[in-house]
Amino acid sequence: MLPEPEDPGSHHLVWIGRFMLFLWPAGALAWLLRSRWAALAFAAGGLGSLAFWFLHRWVVGRMLTPSVRRRWFFALLGLLKLALLVLLLRGMMACLPREALPLATGILLFVGAILLEALRLILWPEAGARD
């Protein structure tokens, strides 16, 4: 069986993942200047964001299939990944209610990574054409 050709947009998803892996420890160190609890909340939110992002990539990649049953199965898994984020928020707000800002910042890690990928493509447009 031949391997499936790679989607041209998947390279951008790889870059977004790389940016997230860079921003996560950098943000935790920055929040450490405020307090260790803020750094912990950011790290937990960032870990949830990373888990959400990589689970999203996996689910959506498997959802793009001609099989209707598989599409429905992975669509339901897509909904369950939202439950992961809700459970993380609920648990962290119960444990560290005073650290809502670092937690929210950590959860929005993927937004920062998407913006960095957009900036990379603005500064080096040929990288997007090659990818």
Disulfide bonds with the S-S distance in Angstrom:
none
